[in-house]
Structures are given as C-alpha cells and as structure tokens.
Amino acid sequence: MASPLDTEDLRARVQKVVDDFVARQEATLDGVSDDLGPLVEAVSDLLAGGKRLRPAFCWWGWRGAGGADCHEAIAAASALEFLQACALIHDDVMDGSDTRRGLPSAHRRFAALHRGSEWLGSPEAFGTGAAILLGDLCLSWADEMLLTCGLPDEDVRRAKAVYDEMRTELMAGQYLDLLEQARGGGSVERAMRVVRYKSAKYTIERPLHLGAALAGASPDIVDAYTGYGLPLGEAFQLRDDILGVFGDPEETGKPAGDDLREGKRTVLIATAMGRATPAQAAELRRHLGDPGLDAAGVKALRGVIAETGALEHAEALITELTDRSLDALSRVDLADPARQVLTGLAYAATRRSV
C-alpha cells in the first residue's frame, strides 16, 4: 500500500524543489570558492530522501484549508526540510552523535576531511566548527526558501509569524533538552515539556499551522490542527524514544542503543527511573550515558526499562495520544482528501516498527 507521505506525489516533489534550490545555492558558493564544495555535498547527502514529515504536515494543513495544488505551496513546505537539517546537524554536535541516517554525522564528516587532508590543528574542533556553520547555512536557506516561495506577500507574512514562533519554540526545546542532560534527568513532566517544544510542536502542530496560515484558514481549522497535531507530535516523539533504545539500526540509521550511550533523558528513561527498584535505578545510573556501552550493557538497560513497565506505559500513552489526535481531526470539516491523508499520517508517525 502506498504511503500517505506519497499522496499527490509529495515526497518526489519536495525532493525536486530541494535539489533545485541546492543547485542554485551551489552556483553561488562556487563563485566564492571551490573549497565550499564539501558544504554542498554534506547538505545534499543529508537531504537525499527521508520521511518529509514536516513538509507533509504543512502541505496537508494547506490543502485541508482549501489551498490549491501548486508549486509555490510545495516550495513553502519544502523550506521546513532545511530547518530540519539545521536542527539535525546542531543536535548531532550537541549529542556527539557519530551517525545520521546511516551516514557519518556532519561534524564527524568534516573531522574526517581535516584528518585525511593532514591540515593543522584539531580535526574534531574543525568538524564541530564546520557543522555549526553548515547548520546556520541551512537555517538561512530555510528562511530564503519560505520568503521566496512565490505565494502572495500577504499570505507569506501570515505564515512568517507562525514560522518565527516555531523556530523560537524549537530552540527553547533544544536548550531544555541540554538542561535535562546536565541535570541528569528528573520528572516525567519535565521530560514531556522537552518532548512538546523540541519535537511535538515543531514536527506536526506548527507545520500544520504554517500551511493553514498560508491558506488563510478559519480559526476552527487552526484549533483543530492543534487538537490533532500536538498529541500526535508527542506520540511521534515517544515512538522515536522507543526506537532510540529498542530500534533496529537498519530502520533508525543509528547504532543499536545509541540513545542510551548518549544518556538521553527521555520520558521512557524518566518513567523507568521513577518506577525502578534501588537495584534497577543503580543499573540505570551506572550505564546510562556511557559512550563505551557494549551490546551486553544495552541489553541490560533494555531489560530494566521493560521490567519497570516503562516500555508498556509509553506504548499505552502513544495509543491514548493518537486516539485523542484522531478525535480532534474528526470534529472539523476539511477539504478532500486532507482528512484521509492526515489520518494515514497519524498511523505512519506512531506505528513505526521497532
């Protein structure tokens, strides 16, 4: 069965817009220096394929509010791929991640370039600096793509207000995530706040709002998108947290148990800590965040998380949040085929295989 992400050939159209935009930027950068080629290659590799969730929710927010099927709206939705690229690149730097989507993360890629070229100084420092700049470049390109999408200026101005708020929420969520790691985690409530601002609003609710703003949607549609998008975004991130611990590397593009090595203080971990026996809590504290954690250590921590009921609780919460999301969607009148596609996207976002 075809993925709802491919309805109206969306993913292929987004890829075409992204590729054409990068090609234009490559011409600009080539005019500055031939040495900038690795930046373009790194962006192109990162943006080759992917789920395109954020453009999809923006697109169907637009279409559900009566927006026409047009190239300009595809371009506006595709801007979110560059914002996502910025977030991924910077997130990998902060987490010290080695891989992204099955490839070396940007900072590791540029460190390898430095090392292989036998340049002066620290390869790691060069890699980090280059990745930060690359993320900044993607953020700039996201703005440029949205503002030059070709839709009427009045529509873009409405959307820009949503986009600005979304970026602020994302950066706030990223900081709260860093803070949780520094504090060593804490309550489920604090972990859920990170989920909401780092992922849930940014992945689903705000892209829907962006599409709605571009289409001049009525307040009842915007409210319904919040009722659908926010719980679904939280469910999506909870599924991501489960995959980060129990996922197949072939599916996730990251080594098994990588979130455990990085010591991510997720809702899953906070729940496990809150329910753990003293011995289980000691096991979690001893191994969580150990960069050298081996397969046996990953298996032990997975066992603790399952035995405390944290995994079962997260699965039940995903189901509850998804049901709440779909109930909100059923209460608003949307242009066809948006309701059917958004229903399919809800299942696609939350039923990914472990």
N, C-alpha and C positions, 0 to 999 in steps of 0.2 A: 504494500500500500504506500502511495506517495506521502511524503512528509508534509504536514501543514506549512512547514517553512518554505516549501517549493510552490505553494499555490500562487498563481499568477506569475510563475517563473521568477519569484522574488530573489532567491539566492544568486541565480545566474545574473540577474540584472544588477544587483548590488555589486557583485564581483566585477562586472564590466565598468561600472561607474568608478569603483575604487581603482581599478587598473588604469583607466584613462586619466584619472586625477594624478596618480603617482607618476605616470609617464610625463605629464605636463610639469610636475614639480622636478622630475629628474632633469629635464631640459634646463630648468632654471639653475639647479645645483651644478650641472655640468659647466654652466657659464661662469660659475665661481671658481671651481677647481675639480680636476679629475679625481682628487683624493676623497671626494664626498660620495663616490660610488658605493662604498660599503654601507652607508646610511640607507640609501635607497634599497639596496639588496635586503637589508635586515627588515625594513618595513614591508617590502613585497613578500618576503617569506612568511612573516607573521600574519599578514592579511590574505594569504592564499588559502581559501576555504574557510571553514569554521561554521558555527551554527547560525550566525547572523541574527541572534535573538533580539537584540536591541533595535536594529533596523526593522525587523519583522513586527515588533510591537508598535513602533512608530508608524509604520505603513498601515497596519490594520486599525490603529487609532484614527488615522486619516481617512481610510476607506469606510470605517464604521460610522464616521460623522458625515459621510456623504461626499468625501473628496474623490475626484476623478482619478482614473488610472492614467498617470502621466509621468514622464521622465523627470520633471522638476521635483516632484514629491519623492521619487526614488533617490534623487541626489540629496535631498534634505535628510532622509532617513539614513542614507549611507554615511553621513557625517559622523554618526554615532560609532561607526567602526574605528574611526581614527581616535575618538575619545576613549574607546575601549582599549585600543592599542597603547595609548598613553598610560592608562591605568595598569595594564598588564606589565608593561616594561618597568614602571616605577615600583609596582608591587613586588616583582621578582628581585629588584635591587634590595628593597627593604627586608624581604624574607630570605635573601641569599639563595634563591632557587637556582638550580642548575639547568633545568629544562622547562620548556613551554611548548605545548602542542607537539611533543615528541622531538623537538629540536633544542639545541643549546639556547638558553635564555640570552637576552641581548647583552647583558654585562659579561657573561661568560664568552659569548661570541667575540666581543671586541677585546677581551683579555687575551683570547687565543690569537687574534690578529696581531696584537702587540708582541706576544711571545714569539710567534712564528716569524715576525719581521725583525726580531732582535733589536727592538728600539730601546731607548734609555728609560730608566725609571721602572715603576711597578706596573706590571701587566694588570693587576687587579684594580689599582687606582684608575688606570686608563679606561678599563672596561666599565667601571662604575660611572666615571665622568661622561663617557660616550653614551651610555644608556640613558642617563639623566637628560642629556641634550636631545637624544632621539625621542624620548617621551615628550619633552617640551615641543619638539617639532611636530609631533603627531597632534598635540593639543592645539597648536596654532593652525594646523591643516583642518582640524575638525571645525574650528570657527570659520575658516575661509570657505569650506565646502557648504556649510549651512547658509552663510550670508550671501553666497553667490549661486544658490540653487536655481534661481530663475523664477521662483514664485513671486507674486506681488509683494512689494515692500511692506504693506500693512500686515499681511499675513506673516511674513518673516519677523516683523517687530513683535507681534504677539508671541510667536514661538521663542524668540530670543529671551524673553522674560522667563519662560519655563526652563530653557536651556541653562541660563545663568544660575537659577536656583538649583538645578540638578547638579551642576559642577560643584557648587558650594557644598551641597549635601554629601557628594562623593568624597571630597577632600576631608570634610569633617569626619566622615565614617572611616576613612583611611587612618586619620590620626587616632580616633578612638580605638581602632584595631591595634595600632602600635602601642597605645597606652595599656591595653589589656595584656599584651605580651610582656610589657615591662613590669606590670603589677603582678604577673603570674596568674592572671585569670581571677575569676570571682564568681559572682552570681549569674544565674541563667538570665536574669533580667538585663544585666549589663551586656552579656553576650548577644542577646536578642536586639539590643539597641545597635550594636555593631552591624548585625545582620541587616537591620532595617535601613541604615544610612549608607553602609558600604556597598550593599548589593541589591536589596529588595526594591527600593525606590528607583535606583539608578538603572536596574535591569528591565523592569516592567512598567511600574507606575508612571514614571516621568517620560519614558519614550511614548507611552500611550497619550499622555498629556501633551507632549510635543506635537504628535500627529493631530490631536484634537484642536490645538491652538492654530496650527497651520490651516485647518479646515473651518475655523470659526465655529466650533461645536457649541451646542447649548450646555448650560450648567448641569442639566440632569445627566448628559452623556459624560461630562468630565467627572461628576460624582460617581457614576457607575464604574468608570475606569479606575478610580481609586479603590472602590469596593472590590473590584476584580483584581487589580494589579498589585496592591500592597500585600494581601495574604498570599497571593501566588508567588510574589517575589521572595517572601520569607520561606515558603515551601521549597522554592527553587534552590535557595542557599542552603537550607537544611539538607536537601538531597546532595548538594555539592560537598557539604561537610562529611556526609556518609561516604561518598565516593573518595574523598581525600584520605580516608582511613581504610576502607574496605574495597576500593575500586580496583578494577583490572587496569594495569598500566597501558594495555593496548587501547583501552577506551579513553582513559584520562590523559594520556600523553605525559604522565609523571611516574616516577618510580613508586612501587607499592609502599604505602605508609608514609609518603613524603610529608604530609601534614603533621604526622607525629614527630618526625625528625625536626621539623621547623618549630614545633612546640605551639602550634596554633591553638588559641584559647577559644574554641568554638562552643556553641550550645551543646553539642554532643559531649565535649570534654567537661564542661561545667556541670551538666547533668550527672555524668559519671562520678565526678568528684563529690557532688552533693549526696549521692546515694552509696558511695563506696564504704566498705569496712575500713578500719585502720590499716589493715594489711594491703588492701586494694589501693587505697589512697597513697600509701608509701610506694607501691609499684608504679603508679602513675607519675608521682613526683620524681622518682628515680630515673625513669626512662624518657619522659616527655621532654622534647627539645634537645635530645642527644643526637648530634649530627652523624654520629657513627652507629646509630641504631641498626642492628642487623635483622635478618629475617626472623630469627627466634624472638628478638625483642618486639618486633612488630606484631608477631603472633600473640605474645603475652599481653600486650596492651589491647589488642583487639578482643582478647578473651575477657579482660576486665570490663571493657566497655559493654560487651554483650551481657556479661554476668550481672552487672549492676542494673540492667534493664534500660540503659540509656539509649541503646540502638532501637529497641522496641518502642520506647517513648517517642523518639524522633520520627519513626515511621508513622506512628499514630498521629503525631502533630502535623506531619505532611498531609495526611489524608484529611484531617479536620480543616486545615487551611485551604486546601484545594477545593473542598466542598463549599466552604464559605465564599471562595472566589467565584465559583461557577454559579452559586445562588445570586450573587450580585449581578452577574452578567445576564441572568435570565430575566431581570427586572427592568431592562431598558430596551428600547426599540433601536436597533442598529441596521444600517444599510447592508443588504446581502452582498457577499457571503461572509461578512465580518464575524457574525456570531459563531457560525460553524467553525471558522478557522481559529478564532480565539479559544473556543472550546478544545479544539485539537492541540493548540499550542500549550494549553494548561496541562494536558496529559503528557505532551512531549517534554515539557520542562521539569516535570516532577516524577516521571516513571522511568528515568534513565536507569539502565541496568548497572548493578554492582558487579 
